[in-house]
Amino acid sequence: MENLSASKLFGLALFASLSYLPSQVQGQAAPVALLNTIYNSSFALTPEQISAANLSDDLVFRVNTVINADRSGLANGGPREDDFYTLPAIHNSSQLKPGEVLKIQKAADTYPFAIAPGTTLSRILYTSETPNGTVIPASAYVLWPFASRQFASATNGSFAPVILWTHGTSGFFADAAPSAYRSLQYGDMMPFWLAQAGYTVVAPDYAGLGVGQSWDGSEIPHQYFFGPSGARDAIFSLQAARTAFKGRLDGKFAVMGHSEGGGVAWSTAEYVGQLQKQAGSLAKELSDTIKGYVGTVALAPVTKAWEVGTFATIMAGMNVGSIFPDFSLDQWFTPAAIARIDLIREIQGSAAVAQQLFLNSPASDFLQPGWYNGSYHARAFEELGNAGRKDFAGPLMVVQGTRDVFISHDITSASVEATCQISPDNHLTYVVVDGYGHTPLVGATRLTYIQWLEDRFSGKDAQGGCSQVDLEGVEGSAQAGNSFPQWTSGLEHSYLNVGSV
């Protein structure tokens, strides 16, 4: 075959046999169908959008390609086309409290999803709460194992032990909800590994993802990297799941997350610790939800938002005004950055789109000189929103690779050390994975955190104080996968998103 350019490969259609069907009767051949690798989206930036954001032809091609790939990875057309994400009519939404169930999909049709065999997918809409006390709708999914892991110390007999899973960066708008991804964002990795180990996985999308607007039509901002927001989404999704699936979940639960979600998991441990010490009405209402807490695992966690990189600073800063109302974008960002922020809002671009828009130019093109010290907002965001350097509900395991190009090993180590100085008697285990990067460490340390979780659910006490465990991989071990899962199905699941929005 002649060499084809990347652009030509995007439209290439191949013949392929569908997967082997073990239930075939003798003599019946497996069905054969055309494997369609053409994107299920026809998105293209308009000339007006290209001009306003000052995009080169190459950047236009890359943004269009990424968006079409993103939208092709959505089940049922994503939140803008999937009726599940439509809010039910509420006579008086002001009377709602956080943690209430709005809608239940007890067993989602798994045909549009790439779901591991033996698992069942449920989805819920529920109410969460912003740190300023505003009740907002949100979405989550629940992944059920074929057979639940049983622990002698279970609080509810044979009910399923729960892992509250907090996901890494997917995006900033409704379409970025992992519950809308065909593969639930992580492919055959984390949520499925946990379910296959016998845990029920409760996974919030985070506010603003999945459900993009509240009942009054106002936008729900995703407060990216702001830990207290994600922590509330997590705890209230658990409370709602216990109501939605009453009698099916054990009272014991652990929290686990990666990257952005690693920071959210750590922040959730801090939030649980706060609730355990409070005597207010909310703490009392959540007492039954949090009393079964057994610990947290934070994989490659974000603990200093502004150190992750320019694109992350811009994406987190994009919604700082929803936290501090006196903030305006021009305090931090150049006109070029604001033009691209306007564009990504208009096209509802994912994290991959943001990387294309903001990672291919120097930071000086987008950040105002002295932006960090130019106002109080950056330091206030750090103090309130960053995980670490606060008391927490232990035990806590933090896992970090030494070759992580997104989350610096040095920064995580400093956050761990500062946290241990604040809570020297609390249990924090710091696992350092030599030679591993941001996502490879998730697979490399699988047995380590699975055993740690088993010990916590089994009722084994974790020793107090801080400790460090150093792990080294086998020389020559793979650092990243060299293939990707290809989702296929019939034409009835080919959703065509036309236009610029």
Buried (B, 14 or more C-beta within 10 A) or exposed (E): EEEEEEEEEBEEEEEBEEEEEEEEEEEEEEEEEEBBBEBBBEBBBEEEBBEBBEBEEEBBBBBBBBBBBBBBBBBBBBBBBBEBBEBEEBEEBEEBEBBBBBBBBEEBEBEBBBBBEEBBBBBBBBBBBBBEEEBBBBBBBBBBBEEBBBBEEBEBEEBBBBBBBBBBBBBBBBBBBBBBBBBBBBBBBBBBBBBBBBBBBBBBBBBBBBBBBBBEEEBBBBBBBBBBBBBBBBBBBBBBBBBBBEEBBBBBBBBBBBBBBBBBBBBBBBBBBBBBEEEEEBBEBBEEBBBBBBBBBBBBBBBBBBBBBBBBBBBBBBBBBBBEEEBEBEBBBBEBBBBBBBBBEBBBBBBBBBBBBBEEBEBEEBBBEEBBEEBEBBEBBBEEBBBBBBBBBBBBBBBBBBBBEBBBBEBBBBBBBEBBEEBEEBBBBBBBBEBBBBBBBBBBBBEBBBEBBBBBBEEEEBEBBBEBEEBEBEEEEEBEEEEEEEBBBEEEBBBEBEEEE
